Amino acid sequence: MVRQKIHEGKTKILFSYPDNISYICQHFTDNITAFNNQKNSIINGKGTLCNQISAYLMQKISTINIKTHFIKKLNMREQVIKRLKMFPFEIVVRNIAYGSLTKKLPIEDGLLLDKPLIEIFYKDDSKGDPLISEEHIYLAKLASQEQMEEIIDVSLRINDFLLGIFASAEIQLVDLKFEFGTDMNENIVLGDEISPDTLRLWNQNENEPIQILDKDCFRNDLSDVLSTYKTVAYKLNVLKKKIN
């Protein structure tokens, strides 16, 4: 049976998975975008790195009894995932003040927050993905209060867990973006991807200057994207460095 394209986003394509109608195939392209697609490019090999890093982190997250959409890695560029009904918003968890947060508030980049800050953004490029409140979500009936309580609780649990994962790899987790959906049984499930495309990462070695290890290297023209993403993969032991 020939698979069918279900949806094409900025950096990923979803296909049907003929072996099981409850699953779909997520294909990682080499596209990279910033500023709501106002800046974009193609970085050969980026998709395979994001696929491998996301598969690794999703499997790690599942070990703490959090439901994810990840089923298995199909090949270097694709993975099989659960079919979800996605919520039309994304959750951002911030551990360190940076980026849009310091542009909105009188605080400096690099400030370590007393506790993680949760922000919610409505996914709509035409509106600029606006920051919204939980009250907006209830008003527009985007999710129930019970669902939001679980989404926020799970987001904080994942953030706490990943802080440890990255710290052990000498990486500082500045902030990260989550997307959630519901499965056929109405369970809240983590979807999308967890990779340098959705994380903000800095090196944690105090003897070295801050090195950007995420999509900001493309957004702000700081360094080569592929080598930056490879650094994350090496530090997490997702990739093994070749010994000459």
Backbone as JSON, one array per atom type, in Angstrom:
{
  "sequence": "MVRQKIHEGKTKILFSYPDNISYICQHFTDNITAFNNQKNSIINGKGTLCNQISAYLMQKISTINIKTHFIKKLNMREQVIKRLKMFPFEIVVRNIAYGSLTKKLPIEDGLLLDKPLIEIFYKDDSKGDPLISEEHIYLAKLASQEQMEEIIDVSLRINDFLLGIFASAEIQLVDLKFEFGTDMNENIVLGDEISPDTLRLWNQNENEPIQILDKDCFRNDLSDVLSTYKTVAYKLNVLKKKIN",
  "N": [[0.84, -1.19, 0.0], [0.59, 2.19, -0.89], [1.91, 4.97, 0.77], [0.32, 7.99, 1.95], [0.57, 11.55, 1.71], [-0.1, 13.48, 4.54], [0.16, 15.93, 5.85], [2.1, 18.88, 5.41], [4.52, 20.67, 7.01], [6.64, 23.38, 8.14], [9.16, 22.25, 8.61], [8.83, 19.53, 8.71], [7.24, 16.58, 7.38], [4.22, 14.82, 7.33], [3.19, 11.5, 6.88], [0.9, 8.89, 5.92], [0.78, 5.72, 7.63], [0.87, 2.7, 6.51], [0.95, 0.2, 7.84], [-0.35, 0.42, 10.27], [-3.18, 2.05, 11.21], [-3.42, 3.7, 13.38], [-1.08, 4.95, 13.66], [1.33, 7.28, 12.3], [3.76, 8.46, 9.89], [6.56, 10.43, 10.51], [8.44, 12.68, 8.82], [11.56, 14.15, 8.67], [12.65, 17.06, 7.27], [15.29, 18.93, 5.6], [14.89, 21.56, 5.92], [15.11, 24.79, 7.44], [13.87, 27.31, 9.54], [13.14, 30.69, 10.62], [11.84, 33.43, 12.58], [9.02, 33.24, 12.06], [9.08, 32.02, 9.52], [10.1, 34.01, 7.92], [12.76, 34.06, 7.53], [14.6, 31.6, 5.98], [16.08, 28.44, 5.05], [17.93, 25.72, 3.53], [19.54, 23.11, 5.03], [21.7, 20.73, 4.42], [21.44, 17.55, 5.78], [20.52, 18.31, 8.28], [17.94, 17.4, 8.97], [18.25, 14.65, 9.5], [19.79, 14.72, 11.82], [18.07, 16.06, 13.64], [16.01, 14.18, 13.72], [17.3, 11.96, 14.92], [18.17, 13.03, 17.41], [15.72, 13.85, 18.54], [14.33, 11.4, 18.66], [15.93, 10.05, 20.53], [15.62, 11.69, 22.85], [12.84, 11.64, 23.24], [12.47, 8.94, 23.84], [13.89, 8.82, 26.25], [12.3, 10.53, 27.83], [9.97, 9.03, 28.01], [10.66, 7.16, 29.89], [10.07, 8.19, 32.35], [7.44, 7.83, 32.79], [5.83, 9.44, 31.15], [3.65, 10.1, 28.56], [4.47, 9.89, 25.17], [4.43, 10.65, 21.63], [6.15, 9.07, 20.22], [7.05, 6.09, 18.56], [8.87, 4.39, 17.1], [12.09, 4.63, 15.51], [12.2, 4.9, 12.09], [13.96, 5.15, 9.94], [16.99, 6.91, 9.04], [15.91, 9.42, 8.67], [13.25, 9.41, 9.32], [10.49, 8.7, 11.55], [8.19, 6.58, 13.28], [5.14, 7.55, 14.61], [2.52, 8.14, 17.06], [-0.81, 8.76, 16.02], [-2.21, 11.84, 16.57], [-4.58, 14.23, 17.9], [-3.88, 17.43, 17.67], [-3.31, 20.11, 19.98], [-3.98, 23.58, 19.39], [-1.86, 25.25, 20.22], [1.3, 26.15, 21.69], [3.57, 25.27, 24.29], [5.88, 27.05, 26.14], [8.69, 26.69, 28.14], [10.66, 28.43, 30.33], [13.9, 28.69, 31.64], [16.02, 30.36, 31.9], [16.36, 33.83, 31.42], [15.95, 35.16, 28.23], [16.05, 36.2, 24.78], [12.83, 36.77, 23.41], [11.64, 37.23, 25.86], [13.26, 39.01, 27.37], [13.09, 41.14, 25.74], [10.57, 42.05, 26.19], [10.4, 42.63, 28.88], [11.89, 44.45, 31.67], [14.47, 43.08, 32.17], [17.65, 41.38, 32.2], [19.41, 39.6, 29.6], [20.3, 36.23, 30.22], [19.67, 36.0, 32.89], [19.15, 33.88, 35.58], [16.22, 32.28, 36.28], [14.07, 32.28, 39.16], [12.24, 30.24, 39.32], [10.94, 27.9, 36.89], [9.43, 29.49, 34.09], [6.29, 29.52, 32.62], [4.97, 29.92, 29.4], [2.4, 30.5, 26.97], [1.63, 30.06, 23.6], [-0.41, 30.88, 20.9], [-0.84, 29.01, 17.99], [-0.49, 30.41, 15.06], [0.56, 31.6, 12.23], [-0.23, 33.81, 10.72], [-1.1, 35.57, 12.6], [1.13, 35.98, 14.0], [1.82, 34.12, 15.96], [0.67, 34.64, 18.71], [1.21, 35.5, 22.2], [-0.72, 34.01, 24.7], [-3.18, 33.65, 27.35], [-4.23, 31.3, 29.93], [-6.9, 31.8, 30.38], [-7.71, 32.81, 27.91], [-7.55, 30.47, 26.44], [-9.6, 28.93, 27.58], [-11.76, 30.55, 26.99], [-11.85, 30.43, 24.18], [-12.27, 27.8, 23.95], [-10.19, 25.96, 23.48], [-8.95, 24.05, 24.97], [-9.68, 22.09, 27.88], [-9.96, 23.0, 31.4], [-9.0, 20.95, 33.01], [-7.41, 19.54, 31.18], [-5.46, 21.51, 30.63], [-4.25, 21.82, 33.12], [-2.99, 19.35, 33.35], [-1.29, 19.42, 31.1], [0.44, 21.56, 31.73], [1.57, 20.63, 34.12], [2.88, 18.29, 33.17], [4.63, 19.48, 31.35], [6.36, 20.91, 33.06], [7.46, 18.79, 34.48], [8.83, 17.41, 32.45], [10.65, 19.39, 31.69], [12.17, 19.63, 34.07], [13.31, 17.08, 34.14], [14.79, 17.05, 31.73], [16.57, 19.11, 32.23], [18.4, 17.85, 33.9], [19.35, 15.8, 32.19], [20.64, 17.3, 30.17], [22.46, 18.79, 31.69], [24.21, 16.81, 32.53], [25.5, 16.41, 30.2], [26.98, 18.64, 29.95], [25.56, 20.86, 29.03], [23.54, 23.72, 28.99], [20.18, 24.12, 29.6], [18.25, 26.45, 28.36], [15.67, 27.34, 27.48], [12.61, 25.8, 26.27], [10.34, 24.35, 23.87], [7.12, 22.92, 23.75], [4.71, 20.75, 22.2], [1.46, 19.46, 22.39], [-0.96, 16.79, 22.17], [-3.99, 14.83, 21.85], [-4.6, 11.33, 22.17], [-6.31, 8.44, 20.74], [-7.67, 7.59, 22.94], [-8.12, 9.82, 24.39], [-5.99, 10.59, 25.97], [-3.47, 12.82, 27.21], [-0.73, 13.61, 25.25], [2.69, 13.99, 24.52], [3.84, 15.61, 21.64], [5.12, 16.46, 18.34], [8.45, 17.44, 18.18], [11.61, 17.09, 19.93], [14.33, 18.82, 19.86], [17.34, 20.57, 18.73], [16.0, 22.41, 17.17], [13.78, 23.09, 18.64], [14.6, 23.63, 21.14], [16.43, 25.79, 23.39], [19.77, 26.05, 23.81], [22.82, 26.24, 25.62], [26.39, 25.93, 25.9], [27.84, 24.53, 28.88], [30.27, 24.76, 30.06], [32.29, 26.36, 32.25], [34.78, 27.34, 31.74], [34.86, 28.15, 29.19], [33.74, 30.49, 26.66], [30.24, 31.45, 26.27], [28.55, 29.26, 24.17], [26.35, 28.99, 21.53], [24.01, 26.47, 21.01], [21.86, 25.77, 19.37], [18.94, 26.56, 17.32], [19.28, 29.3, 17.25], [21.76, 29.8, 16.25], [21.4, 29.84, 13.54], [19.3, 31.69, 13.32], [20.49, 34.07, 14.2], [22.78, 34.21, 12.71], [25.21, 33.04, 13.72], [26.84, 30.72, 13.77], [27.87, 27.68, 12.04], [25.17, 25.66, 11.16], [24.91, 22.82, 10.9], [27.27, 21.75, 12.09], [26.91, 22.74, 14.65], [24.53, 21.45, 15.54], [25.46, 18.87, 15.41], [27.32, 18.93, 17.47], [25.64, 18.95, 19.73], [24.48, 16.41, 19.41], [26.76, 14.79, 19.7], [27.5, 15.41, 22.35], [25.35, 14.35, 23.73], [25.74, 11.74, 23.24], [24.38, 10.65, 21.14], [25.41, 10.57, 18.63], [28.49, 9.08, 17.71], [31.81, 10.13, 17.89], [34.11, 9.85, 15.23], [37.12, 8.05, 15.37], [40.23, 8.74, 14.22]],
  "CA": [[0.0, 0.0, 0.0], [1.37, 3.42, -1.0], [1.57, 5.92, 1.83], [-0.22, 9.26, 1.49], [0.97, 12.72, 2.48], [-1.18, 13.99, 5.37], [0.38, 17.35, 6.15], [3.48, 19.35, 5.26], [4.8, 21.86, 7.77], [7.85, 24.12, 7.76], [10.37, 21.43, 8.68], [8.49, 18.11, 8.76], [6.12, 16.12, 6.56], [3.54, 13.66, 7.91], [2.65, 10.56, 5.91], [0.17, 7.76, 6.49], [1.62, 4.55, 7.92], [-0.05, 1.64, 6.11], [0.97, -0.96, 8.73], [-1.2, 0.64, 11.44], [-3.88, 3.33, 10.99], [-3.28, 4.51, 14.58], [0.24, 5.58, 13.6], [1.72, 7.99, 11.08], [5.21, 8.58, 9.71], [7.04, 11.81, 10.58], [9.64, 12.82, 7.99], [12.29, 15.37, 8.99], [13.31, 17.65, 6.11], [16.48, 19.73, 5.9], [14.5, 22.97, 5.99], [15.24, 25.49, 8.72], [13.18, 28.6, 9.45], [13.16, 31.58, 11.79], [10.99, 34.62, 12.46], [7.79, 32.84, 11.37], [9.42, 31.67, 8.13], [10.62, 35.15, 7.17], [14.11, 33.64, 7.18], [14.59, 30.14, 5.82], [17.17, 27.89, 4.25], [18.03, 24.26, 3.53], [20.83, 22.68, 5.57], [21.79, 19.3, 4.14], [21.78, 16.71, 6.93], [19.9, 18.76, 9.53], [16.79, 16.57, 9.29], [18.67, 13.38, 10.11], [20.23, 15.01, 13.18], [16.88, 16.33, 14.46], [15.31, 12.91, 13.9], [18.02, 11.13, 15.88], [18.15, 13.66, 18.73], [14.36, 13.81, 19.05], [14.03, 10.01, 19.01], [16.65, 9.76, 21.76], [15.04, 12.4, 23.99], [11.49, 11.12, 23.45], [12.6, 7.66, 24.55], [14.29, 9.14, 27.62], [11.14, 11.1, 28.52], [9.0, 7.96, 28.27], [11.09, 6.37, 31.05], [9.52, 8.78, 33.59], [5.99, 7.63, 32.72], [5.16, 10.49, 30.39], [3.26, 9.59, 27.25], [4.93, 10.61, 23.99], [3.92, 10.07, 20.39], [7.2, 8.31, 19.56], [6.94, 4.63, 18.55], [10.17, 3.85, 16.73], [12.77, 5.29, 14.4], [12.01, 4.09, 10.88], [15.24, 5.24, 9.24], [17.76, 8.06, 9.49], [15.18, 10.67, 8.5], [11.84, 9.24, 9.63], [10.09, 7.93, 12.71], [6.78, 6.25, 13.39], [4.57, 8.21, 15.78], [1.09, 7.98, 17.25], [-1.68, 9.76, 15.41], [-2.77, 12.67, 17.63], [-5.31, 15.46, 17.62], [-3.0, 18.39, 18.32], [-3.84, 21.38, 20.48], [-3.47, 24.65, 18.52], [-0.98, 26.16, 20.95], [2.54, 25.55, 22.16], [3.99, 25.63, 25.64], [7.3, 27.38, 26.27], [9.17, 26.7, 29.52], [11.91, 29.2, 30.37], [14.72, 28.57, 32.85], [16.93, 31.51, 31.88], [15.79, 34.92, 30.63], [16.65, 35.39, 26.97], [15.19, 36.32, 23.61], [11.63, 37.61, 23.44], [11.29, 37.58, 27.25], [13.99, 40.2, 27.79], [12.64, 42.26, 24.9], [9.28, 42.51, 26.71], [10.48, 42.99, 30.29], [13.15, 45.11, 32.04], [15.42, 42.14, 32.76], [18.79, 41.18, 31.31], [19.69, 38.27, 29.07], [21.15, 35.38, 31.05], [19.2, 35.94, 34.28], [18.62, 32.59, 36.0], [14.92, 32.51, 36.9], [13.87, 31.61, 40.45], [11.53, 29.0, 39.0], [10.61, 27.9, 35.46], [8.32, 30.33, 33.65], [5.46, 28.94, 31.56], [4.28, 30.82, 28.47], [1.57, 29.78, 26.0], [1.53, 30.8, 22.34], [-1.38, 30.36, 19.94], [-0.14, 28.72, 16.74], [-1.1, 31.01, 13.89], [1.58, 32.46, 11.62], [-0.82, 35.06, 10.23], [-1.25, 36.44, 13.77], [2.43, 36.1, 14.65], [1.88, 33.21, 17.12], [0.59, 35.54, 19.87], [1.2, 35.03, 23.58], [-2.08, 33.99, 25.22], [-3.32, 33.19, 28.73], [-5.13, 30.16, 30.1], [-8.27, 32.3, 30.23], [-7.98, 32.85, 26.47], [-7.75, 29.08, 26.0], [-10.94, 28.5, 28.01], [-12.72, 31.37, 26.25], [-11.93, 29.92, 22.81], [-12.51, 26.35, 24.04], [-9.07, 25.25, 22.85], [-8.66, 22.94, 25.87], [-10.4, 22.21, 29.16], [-9.1, 23.33, 32.54], [-8.34, 19.71, 33.42], [-6.35, 19.28, 30.21], [-4.39, 22.48, 30.8], [-3.52, 21.49, 34.35], [-2.1, 18.22, 33.06], [-0.27, 19.87, 30.15], [1.43, 22.38, 32.44], [2.28, 19.74, 35.04], [3.77, 17.44, 32.38], [5.68, 20.35, 30.8], [7.33, 21.19, 34.13], [8.16, 17.53, 34.78], [9.78, 17.15, 31.36], [11.7, 20.4, 31.81], [13.03, 19.25, 35.19], [14.04, 15.89, 33.73], [15.76, 17.39, 30.69], [17.64, 19.9, 32.85], [19.4, 16.89, 34.36], [19.94, 15.14, 31.01], [21.57, 18.2, 29.49], [23.54, 19.15, 32.61], [25.18, 15.72, 32.51], [26.23, 16.54, 28.94], [27.59, 19.98, 30.0], [24.74, 21.77, 28.23], [22.57, 24.47, 29.78], [18.86, 24.19, 28.96], [17.78, 27.82, 28.58], [14.21, 27.21, 27.39], [12.19, 24.76, 25.32], [8.97, 24.44, 23.37], [6.39, 21.65, 23.67], [3.39, 20.68, 21.6], [0.74, 18.3, 22.91], [-2.21, 16.4, 21.53], [-4.69, 13.73, 22.51], [-4.67, 10.12, 21.36], [-7.66, 7.91, 20.52], [-8.29, 7.4, 24.25], [-8.18, 11.15, 25.02], [-4.83, 10.84, 26.82], [-2.56, 13.9, 26.83], [0.49, 13.0, 24.73], [3.69, 14.91, 23.97], [4.03, 15.4, 20.21], [6.08, 17.27, 17.6], [9.84, 16.97, 18.3], [12.47, 17.71, 20.94], [15.61, 18.88, 19.17], [17.84, 21.95, 18.72], [15.01, 23.28, 16.53], [12.74, 23.47, 19.6], [15.28, 23.88, 22.41], [17.5, 26.8, 23.41], [20.84, 25.37, 24.53], [24.15, 26.84, 25.7], [27.36, 25.07, 26.56], [27.85, 24.79, 30.32], [31.64, 24.76, 30.53], [32.6, 27.7, 32.76], [36.09, 27.76, 31.24], [34.71, 28.54, 27.79], [32.67, 31.48, 26.44], [28.95, 30.85, 25.93], [28.41, 28.79, 22.79], [24.96, 28.71, 21.19], [23.92, 25.11, 20.49], [20.48, 25.57, 18.92], [18.58, 27.26, 16.08], [19.73, 30.69, 17.29], [22.96, 29.93, 15.41], [20.87, 30.23, 12.22], [18.48, 32.9, 13.48], [21.34, 35.25, 14.39], [23.99, 34.06, 11.89], [26.32, 32.92, 14.67], [27.75, 29.61, 13.47], [27.37, 26.69, 11.1], [24.06, 24.92, 11.77], [25.14, 21.37, 10.96], [28.29, 21.45, 13.1], [26.31, 23.06, 15.95], [23.61, 20.37, 15.9], [26.29, 17.69, 15.64], [27.9, 19.08, 18.8], [24.62, 18.48, 20.67], [24.37, 14.95, 19.25], [27.95, 14.19, 20.3], [27.46, 15.57, 23.8], [24.33, 13.43, 24.26], [26.13, 10.39, 22.79], [23.5, 10.18, 20.07], [26.41, 10.26, 17.61], [29.82, 8.77, 18.21], [32.86, 10.75, 17.09], [35.01, 8.9, 14.59], [38.51, 8.14, 15.8], [41.1, 8.5, 13.06]],
  "C": [[0.89, 1.25, 0.0], [0.94, 4.39, 0.1], [1.15, 7.26, 1.22], [0.31, 10.41, 2.35], [-0.25, 13.26, 3.23], [-1.05, 15.5, 5.57], [1.85, 17.69, 5.93], [3.64, 20.66, 6.01], [6.09, 22.52, 7.3], [9.08, 23.21, 7.68], [10.1, 19.93, 8.68], [7.3, 17.82, 7.85], [5.54, 14.88, 7.23], [2.93, 12.81, 6.8], [1.82, 9.5, 6.65], [1.15, 6.61, 6.71], [0.75, 3.32, 7.68], [-0.11, 0.45, 7.07], [0.02, -0.83, 9.91], [-1.86, 2.01, 11.3], [-3.81, 4.24, 12.22], [-1.96, 5.28, 14.6], [0.37, 6.37, 12.3], [3.24, 8.06, 11.03], [5.58, 10.06, 9.7], [8.4, 11.89, 9.88], [10.29, 14.17, 8.29], [13.02, 15.88, 7.74], [14.56, 18.4, 6.56], [16.17, 21.22, 5.96], [14.75, 23.53, 7.39], [14.63, 26.88, 8.54], [13.36, 29.4, 10.73], [12.25, 32.76, 11.5], [9.73, 34.33, 11.64], [7.99, 32.69, 9.86], [9.87, 32.86, 7.29], [12.07, 34.9, 6.75], [14.09, 32.12, 7.07], [15.74, 29.71, 4.93], [17.05, 26.37, 4.27], [19.44, 23.91, 3.98], [20.93, 21.17, 5.4], [22.25, 18.51, 5.37], [21.12, 17.11, 8.22], [18.74, 17.84, 9.94], [17.17, 15.27, 9.96], [19.13, 13.59, 11.55], [19.04, 15.26, 14.1], [16.1, 15.05, 14.73], [15.98, 12.07, 14.98], [17.98, 11.71, 17.29], [16.76, 13.58, 19.34], [13.97, 12.4, 19.47], [14.68, 9.64, 20.35], [15.97, 10.4, 22.97], [13.61, 11.94, 24.27], [11.53, 9.79, 24.21], [13.01, 7.87, 26.0], [13.09, 9.64, 28.43], [10.13, 10.01, 28.87], [9.39, 7.12, 29.48], [10.59, 6.96, 32.37], [7.99, 8.81, 33.52], [5.24, 8.83, 32.15], [4.88, 9.97, 29.0], [3.8, 10.5, 26.14], [4.37, 9.94, 22.74], [4.91, 9.13, 19.73], [6.97, 6.8, 19.7], [8.29, 4.0, 18.23], [10.78, 4.71, 15.62], [12.71, 4.38, 13.19], [13.29, 4.02, 10.06], [15.94, 6.51, 9.7], [16.98, 9.37, 9.47], [13.73, 10.59, 8.97], [11.63, 8.44, 10.91], [8.59, 7.68, 12.67], [6.27, 6.84, 14.7], [3.08, 7.92, 15.88], [0.34, 9.1, 16.54], [-2.37, 10.53, 16.54], [-3.67, 13.76, 17.07], [-4.61, 16.56, 18.39], [-3.77, 19.6, 18.83], [-3.22, 22.51, 19.66], [-2.62, 25.7, 19.25], [0.26, 25.4, 21.37], [2.9, 26.1, 23.52], [5.49, 25.91, 25.62], [7.64, 27.41, 27.76], [10.53, 27.38, 29.52], [12.61, 29.01, 31.72], [15.66, 29.75, 33.02], [16.3, 32.58, 30.99], [16.63, 35.16, 29.38], [15.61, 35.61, 25.88], [14.01, 37.24, 23.82], [11.27, 38.04, 24.86], [11.98, 38.87, 27.68], [13.68, 41.4, 26.9], [11.35, 42.86, 25.44], [9.39, 43.08, 28.12], [11.83, 43.63, 30.61], [14.08, 44.17, 32.82], [16.5, 41.84, 31.73], [18.86, 39.75, 30.81], [20.59, 37.51, 30.04], [20.73, 35.28, 32.5], [18.62, 34.56, 34.57], [17.32, 32.83, 36.77], [14.79, 31.72, 38.19], [13.15, 30.28, 40.28], [11.17, 29.05, 37.52], [9.37, 28.75, 35.17], [7.61, 29.65, 32.49], [4.85, 30.05, 30.71], [3.52, 29.97, 27.45], [1.41, 30.65, 24.76], [0.53, 30.1, 21.42], [-0.7, 30.19, 18.59], [-0.91, 29.25, 15.54], [-0.1, 32.0, 13.3], [1.02, 33.81, 11.19], [-1.01, 36.07, 11.36], [0.07, 36.61, 14.52], [2.57, 35.23, 15.88], [1.8, 33.99, 18.44], [0.65, 34.81, 21.22], [-0.23, 35.11, 24.11], [-2.06, 33.48, 26.66], [-4.2, 31.95, 28.77], [-6.58, 30.59, 29.93], [-8.66, 32.41, 28.75], [-8.29, 31.44, 25.95], [-9.15, 28.6, 26.37], [-12.02, 29.27, 27.24], [-12.95, 30.82, 24.84], [-12.16, 28.41, 22.76], [-11.44, 25.55, 23.29], [-8.66, 24.03, 23.66], [-9.46, 23.16, 27.15], [-9.42, 22.57, 30.27], [-8.34, 22.09, 33.01], [-7.19, 19.37, 32.48], [-5.17, 20.23, 30.4], [-3.58, 22.21, 32.05], [-2.54, 20.35, 34.11], [-0.97, 18.63, 32.12], [0.82, 20.66, 30.86], [2.24, 21.53, 33.41], [3.29, 18.87, 34.29], [4.92, 18.27, 31.8], [6.77, 20.63, 31.84], [8.12, 19.93, 34.49], [9.2, 17.22, 33.71], [10.95, 18.13, 31.45], [12.69, 20.02, 32.91], [13.9, 18.05, 34.83], [15.13, 16.23, 32.72], [16.87, 18.3, 31.21], [18.77, 18.98, 33.31], [20.11, 16.19, 33.21], [20.99, 16.03, 30.37], [22.72, 18.62, 30.4], [24.62, 18.07, 32.61], [26.01, 15.72, 31.23], [26.92, 17.91, 28.82], [26.89, 20.94, 29.04], [23.72, 22.43, 29.16], [21.26, 24.58, 29.0], [18.24, 25.54, 29.31], [16.25, 27.86, 28.55], [13.87, 26.17, 26.34], [10.71, 24.9, 25.01], [8.36, 23.04, 23.28], [5.11, 21.83, 22.87], [2.74, 19.38, 22.06], [-0.49, 18.02, 22.06], [-2.88, 15.33, 22.36], [-4.73, 12.53, 21.57], [-6.12, 9.63, 21.27], [-8.42, 7.69, 21.83], [-8.36, 8.69, 25.06], [-7.06, 11.38, 26.04], [-4.04, 12.03, 26.3], [-1.22, 13.29, 26.46], [1.41, 14.08, 24.19], [3.92, 14.58, 22.5], [5.16, 16.23, 19.64], [7.49, 16.68, 17.71], [10.51, 17.68, 19.46], [13.88, 17.69, 20.37], [16.15, 20.31, 19.25], [16.94, 22.92, 17.95], [13.99, 23.81, 17.52], [13.3, 23.77, 20.99], [16.19, 25.1, 22.27], [18.57, 26.26, 24.35], [22.13, 26.18, 24.48], [25.11, 25.83, 26.28], [27.51, 25.49, 28.02], [29.26, 24.8, 30.91], [32.05, 26.17, 30.94], [33.93, 28.23, 32.24], [36.04, 28.22, 29.79], [33.64, 29.63, 27.67], [31.38, 30.77, 26.06], [28.91, 30.5, 24.44], [26.95, 28.43, 22.56], [24.89, 27.35, 20.51], [22.51, 24.79, 19.97], [20.23, 26.41, 17.67], [18.95, 28.74, 16.09], [20.99, 30.88, 16.45], [22.58, 30.29, 13.98], [20.14, 31.55, 12.3], [19.35, 34.15, 13.5], [22.67, 35.16, 13.65], [25.25, 33.95, 12.74], [27.33, 31.84, 14.3], [27.09, 28.66, 12.49], [26.33, 25.79, 11.77], [24.4, 23.45, 11.94], [26.17, 21.01, 12.03], [27.76, 21.72, 14.51], [25.4, 21.93, 16.42], [24.38, 19.08, 16.15], [26.93, 17.74, 17.03], [26.92, 18.59, 19.87], [24.51, 16.96, 20.61], [25.57, 14.24, 19.87], [27.89, 14.26, 21.82], [26.44, 14.64, 24.45], [24.65, 11.97, 23.96], [25.11, 9.78, 21.83], [24.35, 9.8, 18.86], [27.73, 9.96, 18.3], [30.86, 9.42, 17.29], [33.77, 9.67, 16.52], [36.43, 9.13, 15.08], [39.4, 7.78, 14.62], [42.3, 7.64, 13.46]]
}
